[in-house]
Amino acid sequence: MSIPARVSVDSTFSASTSHSHHKHGHHHHHKHSNFNTAMATLAIKTLLPAVPSMFYKSATHMLSLSPTAHYWDLKTTVILEVIRAFVRTPPPGEHTVERVQRTTLKPQKVDDETVKVDVEFGVGGEEEATGIEDAVVAIVREMQKEEVEVQRVGVKRLTGEWVGRREKKGDGSMELGSEERFKVIEKGAEDGRTVLYFHGGAFYLLDPHTHRGIASQIAATSNSKVFLVRYRLSPQTAFPGALIDALISYLALLYPPPGSLHAPIPASKIIFSGDSAGGNLSLSLLQLLYGLSRSPQPITFHNHTLTTIPLPAGIATLSAWTDVPRSFGVLGSRPQGSEDACLTTDYLPSPQATAATVFHPSPAWNADVRKTSNRTTFYCADHFCANPLVSPVLAEHWSAADGSKVPIYLAVGDECLRDANLWLSWRLGEMGVKHRLEWYEKMPHVFQMVLGHIPATKESLCAIGRFAREVTGGEKAEEGWWRREKIHPRTLERRGVGEKEVRQGLGIGEVRGMMVRAVVEYRKIAERAVRDGEGRSAKI
């Protein structure tokens, strides 16, 4: 996956230098100013070549000659063309992954409808930390079904944000102390309902603050408080680092560490949610819990010795990246698949283009790192790509040892990741998992974050709220709600989606074979790009 366009141009290129100026003096302020000037120049150079395309797409849209004219408004057309310019067009020069990461990690101002509290917590003593990592590694090995080395990444203190809606817009809530702010957040959480949200960003970009806006909206539609966890990013921390952090964040909700603002939250009131890579983490964490129910591992968390970990009430994902090798396309010998067929309605680049992206060597990503860790992608060693804890679409079980099944909500557009989500819906149905699939016609990847003005976004976020209230016992969804639907993004007209459409003629054996082929082909493209120097420069 390339750099997600979910970061706005303003947030990506805005200066955030006052802290550096006061703490480190004028010299660092000057360096930041030069950097931001360079970013602004790069933005202009990147957008200029896209101007003719923007005019052409706008004209064909207004004349109703575009295949998306009946699905998009003009604003959507322009927004997506701008995003594509940044995501798909390589700028001049070579950039390290660390430099790209920095552009997406700058703190952002809290909007006047949101209240947030920063929190930090540890995992107890060294023995407890080692026990948690050992438990995760044991399940990774069990699901791998072959003897391979699992990289030890350790366990670190976690930080994150509690997020909620203010009682009144601009009410001064952010001027209160942390305990008082948390009370405001708690007040909006009906019956203690809590969403554990994992941000997207291809596992190597973005931060809770970039997703504070959508977290705040979900808090409003679901009458909940939201915890945004700052999990460790790759390539600095490879798999299973992010998954370990996800597990610890869940344990922290269930069994609050000393000094926590929140009281213990029952699992029956917790929903996992996330977009893109965060949707992956939501599903992978569920798979980890299912695995632990079958092969219990000794885990102690702040003096709580756990023989079993309770399951959450539900999982809600937006454009989940369930197939890390992106095999539902040419790379997986399926040229009709959405990874290539949906490039005209999405802004993500093809997996082939992503594989050919070359980053300038740096401490985090260089030839030695790739060789010693057997990684072609940032997130995990190549041999783990088909592991259900990395690509949950391949999970063999969607239930715990006692038969318990967590309900799931899936939202997806006509995007590169569409077919993997559709096939996952078929798989869930086959396994008897109660779930709802909402397939939004002609919509791009995580449209809820980039197209806030369209009816589809409100519809999808309200559906998450309905799902959250249903699974936590807040209200009963109307009869027939648990189904698969294809939804028009403007009129919201809908039709049922049949099993044949979501299955796509594929069984789990065929999908596993596609994934194996995709990993091989991705690696060939990446190695050729590095060797020949023909890869695209990484984008800022």
N, C-alpha and C positions, 0 to 999 in steps of 0.2 A: 504494500500500500504506500502511496506517495504521501506528501504532506497534505493533511486534510484541509479543505477550504473552509472548515467551520470556524476558523479564526478569522474575524473580520479584518479587512484591510486596515482599519483604524487601529485595532488592537495589536496587529502584527507590527505596524510601523510607527506606533506612537512612542514618544520619548517618555521614559520613566526615570528621570535623572535626579530628582530632588533629594532622594535618600542618599544616593552616592555622593552628591555634591556636599551635603552637610557632614557626612561621615568621613569621606576620604579627601575632600578638598577639590579645588578647581581643576587640577590636572585630570582627574578621573571624569569630571563633568565634561571636560573638553573631549576626552576620548569617546564618551557616550554620544556627545553631539555629533562628532565625526561619523560614528557608526550609524546613527539615525539618519544623517544626511545621505550616507551611502545607501541606506535602505530605501529612502524616498526616491533617490535617483534610479535605483534598481526597479522600484515599483513602476515608475514612468516608462522605463525601457521595456519592461515586461508587458505593460498594457498597450503601448503604442501599436505594436504589430497586430494586436487583436481588434483595433478600432474598425477596420474594414469589415471584419466578420460580425462585429456587433451591429453595424449599420445594416448589413445584409440580413442577419437574423431578425432584426427589429422590423425591417421592411416586409420580409416574407410573413412575419407574424401578423402585422397589421393588415396585410392583404389576404390573410387566411390561407396562405400557400404552404405554411409550415405544417409538418405532420403533428406538431404539438400545439397548434393554434387553438384548438378547442379544449385544451387541457391547461395551458399556461396563460397567464396574463402577460402584458408587455414587461412589467417590472420583473417578473420571474425570468423572462428571456434575457434581460440585461444582466441581472444578478448572476445567473449561471454562466454567461459568457465571460464576465469579469473573473469569476472563480476559476473557470477553466484556464484563463490566461495565466494565472498564478500556478495552478497545479500541474498543467500539462506542458507549459512552455519553459524550457530551461533557460535561465538567465546566463549572461556571460560570467566567466570565472569559475573557480572551483571552491567548494565550501565544505567544511567539516560537518559531521553530524552534530557536534557540540554547538557549532555556530547556529545551525538551523534550529536546534532545540531552544536556544536562548531567546529566539524571536517569539516563541510561543509560551514562554514561562514568565513573562513580565506581569506583575500584579495589576489587577484591574479594579477600577472603582466599583463600589457597591451601589447598585441603582436604587432609586427612591421607593421601590416597591418591595425590596428584599432586605432581610436582616440576616446576618451571619455571625458566627462565633468561631474563631480559630481554636483548635484543640490539639493536644499532643499526648501520646501515651506510649508506655513501654510494654514489654511482654513478661515482666517478672525477671527471675534470675537466669543465669546462663544455662542451667540445667533444663529449665522450662523451655527456653528458646530452642535449645538443641532437640528437645523432645518433639516440639511442633514441626521443625524442619524434617526430622527423621520420619514422622508420620506422613508428611506430604510426599517425601521421596519414596517411601514404601508403596504408596498408592500409584505414584507415577510408574514405578517399576512393574507393579502388578498389571496395570493397564497397557504397558508397552509389550508385554508378552515375549520379550527377548532380553537377554542380558546385555545391558548397555550402562555406561557410566552416566550418572545424573550429577550435573555440576552443583557443588555446594555453594550457595549464595549467602548463607547466614540469615539471621533475623535482626531487623533493625527497628528502632523506635518509629512509630508512625505519626504523621500529622494529617490533618484534614479540616473540614469546615462543616459545622452544623448550619443548615440553611432553612429559612422559612419565609413566609410573607408577612409584611408589616400589617398591622391592623388598619392603618390609614396611610395612604401615599405620602411620603415625606414627613412622617410623624416624629422624626428625631430618635428613632429606636437605636440607631447606630451610635448615638452619643452616650448610651447607657453602658454600665459595666457588663462584663461577660456573663455573670450570673443573671442579671436582669434581662439581657438580650436573649439568653437561652429560655427564660420564662415566656418571653414573647413568642419564640419559636414553638415551645411546647403548647402554648395556648391554642395554636392553629392545628395541632395534631389531635384529631378526634380519637378518643379511646386509646391514646398512645401509639397510633399507627406511625410506622417509621419506614422510610425508603433508604436502603443502602445503595448509593449510586456510584457506579464506576465510569469515569469519563473515557471517551474515545480518544483517538490520536495515534492509531497504528502501533500502539504499545511503546512508542518512543517520543511522542510529542504531547503537548498540552498538560493541563493541570486542573485541579478543582475550580480555580477562579475563572477559567475559560468556560466552564459548564455551570457556573452559578446561576445564570439566567434560566436555563431549562430546568435546573433543579428547583428553582423558586416557582416556576410555572407548575411543575409536577406537585410540589407541596400544596399549591392552591387547588388544583383539580382533584387531588386525592385526599385533601384534608389531613396532611401528614407533615412530619418533620423529616428532613432529608439529611443524611450524612454522606458527604463527598470525601472519599478517602484519597490521599496522595500516595498512591502505590509507586514502587520503584520502576523507573523506565529502563528500557533496553536502548542501546546495546550494553550500557554500563552494567546492568543487572539482567542476566539472561533468565529464561524459564528454568525453574519454577518460582522466581523471585516475586513477580506480581501476584501469582496465585497464593503464595504464602502470606503476602500482605493482605489479600482479600479475605483469607481465612481469619487472620488476626483481627481485622476490622469487624468481622461478624462476631467473633468471640467477645470483643470489647463491648458490643451492644448487649449481648446476652449476660456477660459477667463484667460489669464496669471495673476498670482498674482504679486503684486508689486516686482520689482527687478528681474523678470524672464528674461532669455536670449532670449527667443523666443517671437515672435509676435503672436497674435491670429491666430489659425489654423482653417480653415473651416472644419466642420464635413465631408464634401464631399472629403476631402483629408486625412482622418484618417482611418486606418485599425487597428482593434484589432487582436492580434495574441498571441499564447502561446502554450506551449507543456504540455501534461499531466494535472496536476492540473492547470497550466496556461491556457490550452485550455478550461478547465472548467470555469475559471474566465472570459475568453473572451465571452463565450456563456451565462454565468450567468449574466454578465453585460448587454449584449444585452437584455436578458429577463427582467432585472430590468428596462431598458429604455422603453421596450414595456409596462411593467406594469405601469410605470409613465405616459405613454401617455394615458392610459385608466383611471387611477385614479390620476389626477394631484395633486401633493403635493407642498406646498410652500417651495421653495428652494432659498436661497440667497447665492451667492458665491462671495466674495470680492466686495460687493455692486452691483452685477448683480442679479436682481430679475428675476428668471426664471419661466415662466409659462409652457414652454415646453423645453425639451432638445433635440437638433437635433440628428438624428441617424448617426452612422458612415457609411463610404462607403462600408465596408465589414469586414468579420471575416475569419481568416485563422488559422486553428488548426493543430497541430501535435500530433497524439496519444492522443486525448483529453480524459480526465477522466470524462465522461458524466454521469456515473452511480456510485455514491459514494459507495453504498453497494456492488458493483461488483456482481450483481445478475444474469448475463448471464453465469451461471455455476451451480455447485452442490449446492451452498448455496441457489440459487433461484429455486431449483428442476429442473434444466435443465443440466443434466450431460454431454450432448453432446456439451454444450456451450464452447466458446473460453476461458473462465476463467480457465478451466481445460484442454481442448483439445489442447491448444496452448502452454502449458508449455515447450514442447520440442523445440520450435522455439523462445521462449522469455526468458528473464532473470528474470522477476518479479516472486516472489513467488506466490503461490495460495492465494486467500483470506482466506482460512482456516488456512494456515500457518501464515499469517499476524495476524489473530485474536488470534492465540496462542502465539504470541510474548509478553513477559512480560518485562516491564521496571522496574528498581529499583525505589521505591517510591522517589519522589522529590517534591519540591514546585510546579512545573508546572503540575505534573501528579501523583496523588495518589488516594487512595480510596475515600477520602472526595471530591476531585474535580470531580471524576467520578459520585459520588452519587448526589451531589448537582446540577450538570449541566446535569444529565441524559445522559452522554456521554460514549459510548463504544469506539468510535474512537476519535482521537484528534480534528477533524475539527468541528463537530457539534453535537448537541443533537440528540439522536436517532430518535425522532419524526420529525426532519427536513430532514432526509435522502431522503425522497420522494418529498420534496419541489422542484419545478423547479429551484429555485435560488441556490439549492445545487446540484441537479441531473437534469440538463437541458434536458436530454433525455426524461423526462416526461412532458415537457412543452406542454400546451394545445394550445398556440397561438405562431405563428412565424411571426407575423405582428404587426404593431402599430395600434392605434385606427383609423387612416385614411387609413389603408390598405397597408401602406408602408412595404416592405420586404427587409431586408438587405441580399445581396448575401453571400454565405459561401463556403469556401474551406476546405475539410476534407482530411487529409492524415493519413493512418493507415497501420499497417503491419499484419502479422499473429501472433498476440500477444494476451495477456489475455484480453485487452480492445477492441479487434476487433469487436465482435458481437454487442456491444452497439453502436459503431460508424456506423456499417452497418445499424442497425435498425434506428438510427437517420437519416441517409441518406434517408431511405424509408419514414420516417415521414416528412422530409423536402419536399420531392417530393409530398407527399399527400397534403401538405399545400401550394403547388405552389411556393416554395422558389427556386430561381435560385441558383444552387450549383454544385460543382464538387467534386466527390469522387475519390481519388486515393488509391487503395488497393494494397500494395506492397507484393508480395508473399514471404512467409517464412522470413519476416523481423521482428525484435524484436521491443520493445517499444522505441519510439523516436530514431530510428536508425540514424537519421540525426545528432545526437550529439555523437554517439559512433562509427559510421562506416563512417568516413569522406572520406575514400578512394574508396568507391564503386560507380558505376554509378547511383544507385537509389538515393543516397543522393543529388548528383548534380541535378538530374532530379526533385526531389521534391522541392528543394530550388529555382530552376529556375521557377517551376510552381507557387510557392508563388509570385515570382516577376511578372510573367505574370498576375496572378490574381490581384495583387495590382495595376498594371498599367491599367488593364481593368476597375476595379471598380472606379478608380479615374479619368477616362477619358484620361489616357495617351496614350493608344493604344487599338485597337480592337483585341480580341482573335480570332483565326481562327474559321471558322464555325465548329460546332460539338464539340467544346472544353468543353462546359457545359454538361458533362455527367458523368457516373460512369464507371471507368476502373480498371481492374486488370492488374498489371504491373510486368513483370519479372525483378528482381533487377539487373541482370547482362546484359542481352541482351536488356532490355527495350521493349521487345515485349509486346503487350497489346491486351486485348480483352474487349468487353463490358460486363457489369455486369447487369443482369436482376433484375426486381423488386422482383421476388420470392426469389432470393439469399439474398437480403438485408432485406426483410420483415421477413424471417425465420418463416412464419406462425403465427406471433404474432401481436396482436392489442395492443392498449395502455392499455386496461384493464388487459390483460395477463402480460404485462411488469410491471405494477403497483403491481400486485399480487406477481410476482417474487421478486420485491424489498422489499415488506413487509416481505416475508418469509426470504429473505437474511439477513435483519436487525435482525430478531429474532434468526436465526441460528448463525450469527456472534457473537451476544451477549452471547449465550449459550457457544460457544467455548471459548470466552474471559474470562467469569466468571469461567468456569471450570479450565482454565489454571492458573488463579490467585489463585483459591481456592486450587487446588491440587499441585501447584508448578511444574507443568509439562510443562509449556510454554517454548518456546525457549528464550534464553537471547537475548536482543536487540543487533544488530550488530553495530560495529563502521565502 
